[in-house]
Amino acid sequence: MSEAVLSEPFLARAAGWQAMKEARSLLAAGKVFHSDWTPPMLKGEVQGGTVRYRAGLRIQSATHIDNLCTCRQSREWGTLCAHSVAVGLHHLNPGKGEAPVAAVERGGSKPAAGELSLNPDRPRRWRAAGGEENDEPLSVHVILPPNPAEAVARGKVMLVLEGEWDGKRRPLNSLPADRLFAVQPGDESLLDEIERLSGGATPGMVMLSGGDFARVLERLIDHPRITAGKSKPITVSSQSASSRVRARLQSSGEIELRLESGLEGALVHGETAIWTLAGRTFQRMGLPACLHPLVRGPMRLERPEVPTFLMRDWPRLRQECELDADFTPEDFVLEPLAPRFRLELEGGLAQLRAKLSALYGERTFPLGGRAASEAHWIPAADSQIAYSTRDLAAEREALARLIRAGFSEPDGEGRLHLKGQDSVLRFLAMEYPRCQREWTVTLEERLERSTRDKVERIEPEFRVTGS
């Protein structure tokens, strides 16, 4: 990613006029504290109202941009906010709109108590304000409710966050605003997530839903300072809890899955993992995400789902769980069907448009569009373990045949284009007769009339005569 990608016209196109206007106001008001552009990452810190946000962009390409800001607009709608655009403007205009942090460090006014933010100049530092000589170590303590199992069962978990400094513990949002604190890497990762969930603020107490609590648990693995109440130690283990899954092939060819062990204690449902709380220990369930519904009861896979399960999910299931099954993937027969092809042509002698489809029985799959690689499994009627599927290699070869004849790659709608009269006539003379013999070919009415009235096909005739 080159430096030229980050420019004011680029930011204006990506974010829009309104966000650009607000970003210029933030920069002019001196509310951008720092910026750093290390492609593809743009990072910085911006004051928005009473909250300081860590903002920035991940710029993969002109059309692939991720907003990294912790503000509500970014979290809930995913749009490019003025905070991140202001960070980009700050980098592009060094010295313009200097943030007031420098003035604070030179003895200017202090921010309100409890406003902690990341020091841009030194890694893993949390700054409120004040001189660098006051940098002091800070340890973060996480306090869960006295009975965490009940809170987990309700789906609402309150966390109290305290900082241990100078031999005393106090809520994070009550730490003095005139000191610099250094936190450990594990605590920094935890605070990053807590701040993201809190809209950018560093709270002393936060209420989390089950899904948000699961994300925080990922940052608390092996953390040494977690308690239930003030004194009961809590462990978030890096070891997964053992789960036993029973799999049975039914006479109908369906597969029934049942979770036989691993449900001890309260459950925390996350997007990528389910956590169990047994006693005072949180552990991830050794269960692939695709099988999380098993915690609610048995699952039955219908026959069209079975091949995908065997190829995609079975290896992870065997690796992560104790598996009791009365079959193996090798017991199943998975064979491709031979497709028939249908070519639809439209346009004229100056330009052709083609649409190629593969036909399997009564199913039709357009080639080159969104369904180009869609798997479709057809259960055999006379066997519970036999399946047929698309022959993707034959489909790719059929598509390549048209491309070799001069057609373009398929567009977003799966259509191929052939431009130029010479190219069209060459296709009609050479490849088109072969397609007619091997495929089902249809011509749009106007194209059929043009080829009938304006094109005369000359075919060679061979004779063998005596000398």
SULSUL-V278390 format. One record per residue. N is the residue number from 1. RES is the residue in one small letter. SS is DSSP state (~ for helix, > for strand, _ for the rest). D_LAST is the distance of its C-alpha to the last C-alpha in Angstrom with 1 decimal. Layout:
# SULSUL-V278390
N/RES/SS/D_LAST
N/RES/SS/D_LAST
This chain:
# SULSUL-V278390
1/m/_/73.0
2/s/_/74.1
3/e/~/77.6
4/a/~/76.1
5/v/~/75.3
6/l/_/79.1
7/s/_/80.2
8/e/~/82.4
9/p/~/79.4
10/f/~/77.7
11/l/~/80.9
12/a/~/81.4
13/r/~/78.0
14/a/~/78.3
15/a/~/81.9
16/g/_/82.4
17/w/~/85.1
18/q/~/88.0
19/a/~/87.6
20/m/~/87.2
21/k/~/90.4
22/e/~/92.3
23/a/~/91.0
24/r/~/92.1
25/s/~/95.6
26/l/~/95.7
27/l/~/94.9
28/a/~/97.3
29/a/_/100.1
30/g/_/99.6
31/k/_/98.5
32/v/>/95.6
33/f/>/96.9
34/h/>/94.0
35/s/>/90.2
36/d/>/87.6
37/w/>/83.8
38/t/>/81.8
39/p/_/78.3
40/p/_/77.4
41/m/>/81.1
42/l/>/83.7
43/k/>/87.2
44/g/>/90.7
45/e/>/93.9
46/v/>/95.2
47/q/>/98.4
48/g/>/97.9
49/g/_/101.3
50/t/_/103.4
51/v/>/100.5
52/r/>/98.4
53/y/>/94.8
54/r/>/92.3
55/a/>/89.4
56/g/>/86.0
57/l/>/82.2
58/r/>/79.3
59/i/>/76.5
60/q/_/73.1
61/s/_/71.2
62/a/_/71.8
63/t/_/71.4
64/h/_/72.7
65/i/>/76.5
66/d/>/79.1
67/n/>/82.7
68/l/_/85.1
69/c/_/88.4
70/t/_/90.9
71/c/_/92.1
72/r/~/92.0
73/q/~/89.4
74/s/~/87.0
75/r/~/87.7
76/e/~/87.6
77/w/~/85.0
78/g/_/83.0
79/t/_/83.0
80/l/_/83.5
81/c/_/87.3
82/a/~/89.3
83/h/~/90.7
84/s/~/87.3
85/v/~/86.4
86/a/~/89.8
87/v/~/89.1
88/g/~/85.9
89/l/~/87.9
90/h/~/90.5
91/h/~/87.9
92/l/~/86.4
93/n/_/89.9
94/p/_/91.9
95/g/_/95.6
96/k/_/95.5
97/g/_/97.6
98/e/_/99.0
99/a/_/100.1
100/p/_/103.8
101/v/~/103.4
102/a/~/104.0
103/a/~/107.2
104/v/~/108.3
105/e/~/107.9
106/r/_/109.9
107/g/_/112.7
108/g/_/111.7
109/s/_/112.1
110/k/_/110.9
111/p/_/108.6
112/a/_/110.1
113/a/_/110.9
114/g/_/108.1
115/e/_/105.2
116/l/_/103.1
117/s/>/99.8
118/l/>/97.4
119/n/_/98.3
120/p/_/95.2
121/d/_/96.3
122/r/_/96.7
123/p/_/94.7
124/r/_/96.2
125/r/>/99.3
126/w/>/101.0
127/r/>/103.0
128/a/_/105.7
129/a/_/107.2
130/g/_/109.5
131/g/_/109.1
132/e/~/106.8
133/e/~/109.7
134/n/~/110.4
135/d/_/107.1
136/e/>/108.1
137/p/>/106.3
138/l/>/105.9
139/s/>/104.9
140/v/>/103.7
141/h/>/105.1
142/v/>/103.5
143/i/>/105.8
144/l/>/104.6
145/p/_/106.8
146/p/_/109.3
147/n/_/107.2
148/p/~/103.6
149/a/~/102.3
150/e/~/104.0
151/a/~/102.6
152/v/~/99.1
153/a/~/99.4
154/r/~/100.5
155/g/_/97.6
156/k/>/99.9
157/v/>/100.8
158/m/>/103.3
159/l/>/103.0
160/v/>/105.9
161/l/>/104.9
162/e/>/107.5
163/g/>/107.5
164/e/>/109.6
165/w/>/111.1
166/d/_/114.3
167/g/_/115.1
168/k/>/115.0
169/r/>/112.6
170/r/>/112.2
171/p/>/109.7
172/l/~/106.8
173/n/~/107.6
174/s/~/111.2
175/l/_/110.5
176/p/_/112.1
177/a/_/110.1
178/d/_/111.3
179/r/_/109.7
180/l/>/106.4
181/f/>/105.1
182/a/>/102.5
183/v/>/100.7
184/q/_/98.6
185/p/~/94.8
186/g/~/95.0
187/d/~/97.7
188/e/~/95.7
189/s/~/92.7
190/l/~/95.1
191/l/~/96.7
192/d/~/93.4
193/e/~/92.5
194/i/~/96.0
195/e/~/96.0
196/r/~/92.6
197/l/~/94.0
198/s/_/97.2
199/g/_/95.6
200/g/_/96.3
201/a/_/99.9
202/t/_/101.3
203/p/_/103.4
204/g/_/106.2
205/m/>/105.3
206/v/>/102.2
207/m/>/101.3
208/l/>/97.7
209/s/>/95.6
210/g/~/93.9
211/g/~/90.6
212/d/~/92.2
213/f/~/94.4
214/a/~/91.3
215/r/~/89.9
216/v/~/93.3
217/l/~/93.2
218/e/~/90.0
219/r/~/92.1
220/l/_/95.1
221/i/_/93.3
222/d/_/95.8
223/h/_/98.1
224/p/_/101.5
225/r/_/103.8
226/i/>/103.2
227/t/>/106.0
228/a/>/106.9
229/g/_/110.1
230/k/_/111.8
231/s/_/111.8
232/k/>/109.3
233/p/>/106.2
234/i/_/102.8
235/t/>/99.6
236/v/>/96.1
237/s/_/94.0
238/s/_/90.7
239/q/_/90.0
240/s/_/88.3
241/a/>/90.0
242/s/_/88.4
243/s/_/86.8
244/r/>/85.6
245/v/>/82.9
246/r/>/82.0
247/a/>/78.5
248/r/>/77.6
249/l/>/74.3
250/q/_/75.2
251/s/_/73.7
252/s/_/72.2
253/g/_/70.2
254/e/_/72.5
255/i/>/74.4
256/e/>/78.2
257/l/>/79.8
258/r/>/83.6
259/l/>/85.8
260/e/>/88.3
261/s/>/90.1
262/g/_/90.5
263/l/_/92.5
264/e/_/95.9
265/g/_/97.9
266/a/>/97.4
267/l/>/93.9
268/v/>/92.8
269/h/>/89.5
270/g/_/87.4
271/e/_/83.9
272/t/_/82.5
273/a/_/85.1
274/i/>/87.9
275/w/>/91.1
276/t/>/93.7
277/l/>/97.4
278/a/>/99.1
279/g/_/102.6
280/r/_/102.6
281/t/>/98.9
282/f/>/95.9
283/q/>/92.5
284/r/>/89.0
285/m/>/87.6
286/g/_/84.6
287/l/_/82.5
288/p/_/79.2
289/a/~/79.6
290/c/~/77.2
291/l/~/79.7
292/h/~/82.9
293/p/~/83.2
294/l/~/84.1
295/v/~/87.6
296/r/~/88.2
297/g/_/86.9
298/p/_/83.9
299/m/>/80.4
300/r/>/77.6
301/l/>/74.0
302/e/_/71.8
303/r/~/68.4
304/p/~/66.3
305/e/~/68.7
306/v/~/68.4
307/p/~/65.2
308/t/~/66.4
309/f/~/69.8
310/l/~/68.3
311/m/~/66.1
312/r/~/68.5
313/d/~/72.0
314/w/~/72.1
315/p/~/72.0
316/r/~/74.9
317/l/~/76.9
318/r/~/76.6
319/q/~/77.6
320/e/~/80.6
321/c/_/82.0
322/e/>/83.0
323/l/>/80.4
324/d/>/80.9
325/a/>/77.6
326/d/_/76.3
327/f/_/72.7
328/t/_/70.5
329/p/~/67.4
330/e/~/65.3
331/d/~/66.1
332/f/_/64.1
333/v/>/60.3
334/l/>/58.8
335/e/>/55.1
336/p/>/52.9
337/l/_/51.3
338/a/_/47.7
339/p/_/47.9
340/r/>/46.1
341/f/>/45.6
342/r/>/46.2
343/l/>/45.2
344/e/>/47.2
345/l/>/46.1
346/e/>/48.2
347/g/>/48.5
348/g/_/46.2
349/l/_/43.3
350/a/_/45.7
351/q/>/46.9
352/l/>/46.3
353/r/>/48.8
354/a/>/47.7
355/k/>/49.7
356/l/>/48.3
357/s/>/50.2
358/a/>/49.9
359/l/>/50.8
360/y/>/52.5
361/g/_/53.5
362/e/_/55.9
363/r/>/56.5
364/t/>/54.8
365/f/>/55.0
366/p/>/54.0
367/l/_/52.3
368/g/_/53.7
369/g/_/57.1
370/r/_/60.4
371/a/_/59.1
372/a/_/56.1
373/s/_/57.7
374/e/_/60.1
375/a/_/60.2
376/h/_/60.3
377/w/>/60.9
378/i/>/60.3
379/p/>/62.5
380/a/_/60.9
381/a/_/62.6
382/d/_/62.8
383/s/_/64.0
384/q/_/66.8
385/i/_/65.2
386/a/>/61.5
387/y/>/60.2
388/s/>/57.0
389/t/>/56.4
390/r/_/54.0
391/d/_/51.0
392/l/~/51.8
393/a/~/49.0
394/a/~/46.4
395/e/~/48.3
396/r/~/48.3
397/e/~/44.5
398/a/~/43.9
399/l/~/46.2
400/a/~/44.6
401/r/~/41.2
402/l/~/42.5
403/i/~/44.2
404/r/~/41.1
405/a/_/39.5
406/g/_/42.2
407/f/_/45.2
408/s/_/48.7
409/e/_/50.8
410/p/_/52.7
411/d/_/55.9
412/g/_/59.2
413/e/_/58.1
414/g/_/54.8
415/r/_/52.6
416/l/>/49.7
417/h/>/48.9
418/l/>/45.8
419/k/>/46.6
420/g/_/44.7
421/q/~/42.1
422/d/~/39.3
423/s/~/40.1
424/v/~/40.4
425/l/~/37.1
426/r/~/35.4
427/f/~/37.0
428/l/~/36.0
429/a/~/32.4
430/m/~/32.0
431/e/~/34.8
432/y/~/36.1
433/p/~/33.2
434/r/~/33.6
435/c/~/37.3
436/q/~/36.9
437/r/~/34.9
438/e/~/37.5
439/w/_/40.8
440/t/>/42.8
441/v/>/42.5
442/t/>/44.8
443/l/>/44.9
444/e/_/48.1
445/e/~/48.3
446/r/~/48.3
447/l/~/45.3
448/e/~/43.4
449/r/~/44.1
450/s/~/43.1
451/t/~/39.7
452/r/~/39.1
453/d/~/40.1
454/k/~/39.2
455/v/_/36.1
456/e/_/32.7
457/r/_/30.4
458/i/_/26.7
459/e/_/24.5
460/p/_/20.9
461/e/_/18.3
462/f/_/15.2
463/r/_/12.2
464/v/_/9.4
465/t/_/6.5
466/g/_/3.8
467/s/_/0.0
